[in-house]
Amino acid sequence: MTETVAIAGAGPVGLMLACELALGGVPVTVLERRTERGRSSGGMVLHPRTVEALRARGLADRFVDDTTPLWPRTHFGLFYLDLTDLPEDHYFIVPQAVTEARLAEHAAELGVDVRMGAEVVGVEQDADGVTVRVAAGPDVRCGYLVACDGPESPVADLAGIGFDVLAPSYYGVIADVPVFEGNVDRFDVGLFRSGQFGVLPLKADEVRVMTVEFSGTPEGKDVPVTADEVRASVERVTGRAPDLREPLWMTRYGYPTRVARHYRHGRVLVAGDAAHAHPPSAGDGLNTGVQDAVNLGWKLAAVAAGRAEPSFVDTYHDERHPIGLLACERARAQVALMHPLDRVAPLREVMSTVLRFPDVTRYLVRMLTDVRYPMAGDHPLIGARMPDLTIETAGGPRTVSELLRAGRGVVVNTTGVPVEPPTDRVDVVDAAPHDGLAAATVLIRPDGHVAWAGDAEGLRVAVKTWFG
């Protein structure tokens, strides 16, 4: 009997995970503390690897098209990195609220039960499952619970997930404000002694103002953000208080940088910011979290449906915990380049020269996205994400992303001899040899990473390892 999975948090990570589980045939209930979805959002970008994951489920066209703005640069510690020579790494400008709305639509199509206004206030697990206490509604009994409820995750804390705190809290505000003469155009943007100040154009008559203060603790989530709070933060950073009049939307953020010691505690797991919280850095949090969901979804579905032993889901921690830790270290390295400004000025001077080297830019841009998981085998494809090649099959040319639409494992067989993997969770595609494969058989996991590339004997071992 297939067990139900409950997810705390209906943000992009929770919804992406819910879709992956539903695709794997697992009933899913998503519990969201908010009573309605916001129209504005702090996050504004999707990384190319995230779009690749969406394309592998046939969803990319809902998020990006030929009219989607591209961001041809990013920053590292407020050093801007030119991506002109890395067109495949340009960021897509997609507000997080849009990403969330599109994933919610797909979740509804897959039959996912999303409950708004359902705040989790208690977690009790036993050998057979988890009882989730909900403040304004009936308890939810499930086989597994995944906390996707953001930084300082209340659900992770309720479940007893242990964390390593890597850095103390910081503080920042964001406000979308109308433009008029003198309100923001007289402000310098960039790095200051106590923090950062930025202005991002949103529309012809609207901009976003943002601060980061390297010290300080934000008010609780239930305390409303005010225009006076935004003015005060801008003044502390820049020395000037802007005339904001009435902001159209405001939020605050800030929390300790921390990483869960283990991404699974019995029948409770963590993903996204709930697993690895760090200062904002060009969309790394959302995009790293979506990759968590894609890695975890098919594995937890296999366990919940009885196709794999419970220990199989520990491979999620083994593969994603190092990436979460790296995301936090990458963010902390940027803070170390910015604060305290008087002490790091010589380092910034040196870095301004080092960052002119294309290989340095490429490394910094791809250090969280060019992920290769440790797996057995020495073929260069093993562990890496499979490129979206177009290969010739008996049914005509197909892209790798098209082959992954069903969320199942895929064997690309170029031997000309029939291959019969001993499981119904893997599809076999007979194809013509391709230079991008450079192997007789290639096993691609549902998350797009290559589990095997080589001969048929090694394929049998890999299929048994990953699909039972």
C-alpha angles and dihedrals in degrees: 000000000000115000123225119244121213121203123199108213132038097212122118094284096048093045094046090051091048091053092049092050093047089050086055091055098257123136109239134196118191117200116200124186094207117085093215139009119264122243094213131049144188096225114076109170143067118204119227091247090057090051088051090055090050091048090054087062095043092252105108094096089062091061108032137023138156091293096052109115116243125214106218095191141042135184139241113197088340092306104125116227117209111225096186091114092043102058091160088063099053112127121238115232102229118146113234090237089061092048090051094048093050093049090048089055091052092046089055090051089054093050098252113164106229114185116194119201091030107132115188110227102164140028124193121173132186136170093285103042149304131292111209116200113214121199099219105024147030122309116263120227114201142160093236137011125206121197110218094153100122137246116352086018109209090201093053089051092047089052094051097247109168121226137197108221108215101178138006125258125286129194137226144158135211125200131176106212139177115256120240133151113293100004100102108342093085093058125100113226128213137053124355135177094268102028150315133301124194139176119201121188111232103168137352090274102025135069137178119233118200136183135188119192114194093219134036139073122251123234117261121283091255094059110092119236113241135201088241090057091052092048091049093051092049090049093049090053102038103022092241132090114222126221099242099160102185116352115216093219135001139184139166131214142182137122139155118288105248142157128206110248089222126011091216128053108177106298095347123087136180131218139174119002089348087067101035121017121183141149115292116273119174096307097309094136098056095040096046088049094053089053088052089055094049091049095047101039102073092039095051090044090056091050096043091049093049095247093118139028116262090249090065090078089062087079085073090064092042092055104033104035092071089051092050090049090048091051090055093046091049090053093045091050089057092051088050088057092054110037135092085020098198092054098043096047093099090049091050090051091055093043091053087065098040092052091061090075111096093219091057091051091048092051095048093047095047103034092104098034106043090073122172115183118212109257137154116274138058102237109121091235096057111108094006127105110267112246114242094254125173108232132185112246134173088264094050133268114340132178121229090243090057090053090055098051094106093055092240134124115271130207114200105203118194097165097095087230119104115258121203113190111203096243139066092223094078127072119211118215118190108213143169116260114276129194090227091060099045090180138089093235132014125193113204119193120222089258090060097252120129114245096179140009117175141052128357094255092058088045091060091053092047093049091051091048096051104026106028 
